[in-house]
Amino acid sequence: MENRYDVIIIGAGPAGLAVAEELENTSLSVLLVEKNSVIGPKICAGGITNFKKHSEIPPEKMQGSKNHTIFIEDKKYELTLADSIRTISRANLGEYQAGKITGSKNITLLKGTSAKSIGPESVVTDKGIFSFRYLVGADGSASLVRKHLGLGRRVSIGLCCDVEKVHEGFVWYVNPRELGTSYIWEFPHHDHTNIGIYFDPKHLSAKRARAVLITYLEKRNHRISPHEIRGGAVNYDFRGCVFGNIFLAGDAAGLASKPSGEGISFALASGREIGKKILDPGYEMTGLKRILKLKKRQEKILSIFESFPPIQGLLFRLSLALVRKRWIQRYFAN
Ligand SMILES: Cc1cc2nc3c(=O)[nH]c(=O)nc-3n(C[C@H](O)[C@H](O)[C@H](O)COP(=O)(O)OP(=O)(O)OC[C@H]3O[C@@H](n4cnc5c(N)ncnc54)[C@H](O)[C@@H]3O)c2cc1C
């Protein structure tokens, strides 16, 4: 196998696959390295807001609803949004994205291959050493490439499990007196519901979050054995995407949203932007600027919540009243 490539991408999640897709059918030789032998599956609730920006994903691969049931301190509210939030199984998303580059002449996908270390112009993997002109770290929240750049990370945690399908809409549960700004979600998928809790480990311990989720599941009559609850981290510590000839995309770049933990749409968008930047070094990355603006808006709201813990319940109710306004929905979708 050739061992010199124009571009090496580490990680075939949504971000890495989006970079590869952008570079498909160009004159650049691309190596995409993925440690898992199957592309796609990941512990994730699969929610995609901002669906219109990713409308290339075939609708039949997704489930969507405009209807949301929201519990704030056990009081129930209903909300209908102008646009659906979609869900997609990560296996389906991975299969769809990988399908787009399958057979591509300039892209080599090496599955079951783990990047172990990075040198000045080469990547050491368990299948050999490969050298690059450009390196893209799309290797998730514990990114090796990010570490190589000497960047730390700040993470929040999600714990979740799949249960039998409960309903077609979304459910959100917040209880600031008990959980601060953490929340529990129920996301509808084609054949199941994903239920989980998202929390900042600085404010809620993993042990406590797991106990809260188990109690929630029991109250809703879902019998789950504890090992079915699985989790992962999201990195929201954005420090840049371009570091000379090294790029960071998605969670590796810290692009997840701190308040919500959402990261798929940011991963897809940043991957596309990095692909464009590699092809045209003068490209201004306007799409990246747009998603950073959105991430900042979301994080500003969270900082207001974090500044006033005693009135978080009131702030959640106020936010709900505002989210009913179409212009607010648009403001947080653009
Ligand atoms: C419980 C939970 C629920 C979530 N729910 C949602 C949700 O509903 N909506 C949403 O938008 N986001 C959600 N997220 C966040 C979302 O999963 C991430 O933001 C998203 O997956 C980031 O995509 P990525 O491509 O940057 O990284 P990843 O999807 O993590 O992909 C990274 C890839 O790199 C590979 N890799 C890592 N290291 C190496 C290595 N050394 N060598 C080779 N390959 C490597 C991994 O195997 C993986 O395939 C959730 C996260 C968690 C933990």
The ligand as an SDF file (V2000), in Angstrom:
LIG
                    3D

 53 58  0  0  0  0  0  0  0  0999 V2000
  -24.6130    9.9920   24.9270 C   0  0  0  0  0  0  0  0  0  0  0  0
  -24.4090   10.9790   23.8250 C   0  0  0  0  0  0  0  0  0  0  0  0
  -25.5090   11.4600   23.1160 C   0  0  0  0  0  0  0  0  0  0  0  0
  -25.3230   12.3810   22.0790 C   0  0  0  0  0  0  0  0  0  0  0  0
  -26.4230   12.8030   21.3950 N   0  0  0  0  0  0  0  0  0  0  0  0
  -26.2710   13.6900   20.3930 C   0  0  0  0  0  0  0  0  0  0  0  0
  -27.4050   14.1320   19.6420 C   0  0  0  0  0  0  0  0  0  0  0  0
  -28.5550   13.7400   19.8780 O   0  0  0  0  0  0  0  0  0  0  0  0
  -27.2000   15.0240   18.6430 N   0  0  0  0  0  0  0  0  0  0  0  0
  -25.9510   15.4860   18.3470 C   0  0  0  0  0  0  0  0  0  0  0  0
  -25.8380   16.3140   17.4220 O   0  0  0  0  0  0  0  0  0  0  0  0
  -24.8610   15.0820   19.0360 N   0  0  0  0  0  0  0  0  0  0  0  0
  -24.9900   14.1840   20.0440 C   0  0  0  0  0  0  0  0  0  0  0  0
  -23.8920   13.7690   20.7210 N   0  0  0  0  0  0  0  0  0  0  0  0
  -22.5790   14.3020   20.3290 C   0  0  0  0  0  0  0  0  0  0  0  0
  -22.1020   13.6230   19.0470 C   0  0  0  0  0  0  0  0  0  0  0  0
  -22.0480   12.2240   19.2470 O   0  0  0  0  0  0  0  0  0  0  0  0
  -20.7220   14.1440   18.6490 C   0  0  0  0  0  0  0  0  0  0  0  0
  -20.7000   15.5400   18.7250 O   0  0  0  0  0  0  0  0  0  0  0  0
  -20.3850   13.7340   17.2180 C   0  0  0  0  0  0  0  0  0  0  0  0
  -20.3120   12.3260   17.1300 O   0  0  0  0  0  0  0  0  0  0  0  0
  -19.0600   14.3400   16.7880 C   0  0  0  0  0  0  0  0  0  0  0  0
  -18.6940   13.8150   15.5320 O   0  0  0  0  0  0  0  0  0  0  0  0
  -17.1470   13.6640   15.1690 P   0  0  0  0  0  0  0  0  0  0  0  0
  -17.0980   13.1320   13.7830 O   0  0  0  0  0  0  0  0  0  0  0  0
  -16.4540   14.9200   15.4850 O   0  0  0  0  0  0  0  0  0  0  0  0
  -16.5840   12.5910   16.2110 O   0  0  0  0  0  0  0  0  0  0  0  0
  -17.0110   11.0730   16.4450 P   0  0  0  0  0  0  0  0  0  0  0  0
  -18.3930   10.8190   16.0220 O   0  0  0  0  0  0  0  0  0  0  0  0
  -16.6240   10.7680   17.8480 O   0  0  0  0  0  0  0  0  0  0  0  0
  -16.0670   10.2810   15.4480 O   0  0  0  0  0  0  0  0  0  0  0  0
  -14.6940   10.1390   15.7050 C   0  0  0  0  0  0  0  0  0  0  0  0
  -14.2100    8.8920   14.9800 C   0  0  0  0  0  0  0  0  0  0  0  0
  -12.7900    8.8000   15.1200 O   0  0  0  0  0  0  0  0  0  0  0  0
  -12.4360    7.4710   15.4160 C   0  0  0  0  0  0  0  0  0  0  0  0
  -11.1630    7.5130   16.1280 N   0  0  0  0  0  0  0  0  0  0  0  0
  -10.9200    8.0780   17.3380 C   0  0  0  0  0  0  0  0  0  0  0  0
   -9.6230    7.9520   17.6580 N   0  0  0  0  0  0  0  0  0  0  0  0
   -9.0280    7.3050   16.6220 C   0  0  0  0  0  0  0  0  0  0  0  0
   -7.6990    6.8690   16.3670 C   0  0  0  0  0  0  0  0  0  0  0  0
   -6.7150    7.0900   17.2440 N   0  0  0  0  0  0  0  0  0  0  0  0
   -7.4340    6.2200   15.2120 N   0  0  0  0  0  0  0  0  0  0  0  0
   -8.4270    5.9980   14.3050 C   0  0  0  0  0  0  0  0  0  0  0  0
   -9.7110    6.3700   14.4990 N   0  0  0  0  0  0  0  0  0  0  0  0
  -10.0040    7.0250   15.6420 C   0  0  0  0  0  0  0  0  0  0  0  0
  -13.5990    6.9510   16.2650 C   0  0  0  0  0  0  0  0  0  0  0  0
  -13.6760    5.5330   16.2550 O   0  0  0  0  0  0  0  0  0  0  0  0
  -14.7970    7.6150   15.5750 C   0  0  0  0  0  0  0  0  0  0  0  0
  -15.3170    6.8250   14.5410 O   0  0  0  0  0  0  0  0  0  0  0  0
  -24.0280   12.8490   21.7610 C   0  0  0  0  0  0  0  0  0  0  0  0
  -22.9230   12.3750   22.4690 C   0  0  0  0  0  0  0  0  0  0  0  0
  -23.0980   11.4560   23.4960 C   0  0  0  0  0  0  0  0  0  0  0  0
  -21.8930   10.9580   24.2370 C   0  0  0  0  0  0  0  0  0  0  0  0
  1  2  1  0
  2  3  1  0
  2 52  2  0
  3  4  2  0
  4  5  1  0
  4 50  1  0
  5  6  2  0
  6  7  1  0
  6 13  1  0
  7  8  2  0
  7  9  1  0
  9 10  1  0
 10 11  2  0
 10 12  1  0
 12 13  2  0
 13 14  1  0
 14 15  1  0
 14 50  1  0
 15 16  1  0
 16 17  1  0
 16 18  1  0
 18 19  1  0
 18 20  1  0
 20 21  1  0
 20 22  1  0
 22 23  1  0
 23 24  1  0
 24 25  2  0
 24 26  1  0
 24 27  1  0
 27 28  1  0
 28 29  2  0
 28 30  1  0
 28 31  1  0
 31 32  1  0
 32 33  1  0
 33 34  1  0
 33 48  1  0
 34 35  1  0
 35 36  1  0
 35 46  1  0
 36 37  1  0
 36 45  1  0
 37 38  2  0
 38 39  1  0
 39 40  1  0
 39 45  2  0
 40 41  1  0
 40 42  2  0
 42 43  1  0
 43 44  2  0
 44 45  1  0
 46 47  1  0
 46 48  1  0
 48 49  1  0
 50 51  2  0
 51 52  1  0
 52 53  1  0
M  END
$$$$
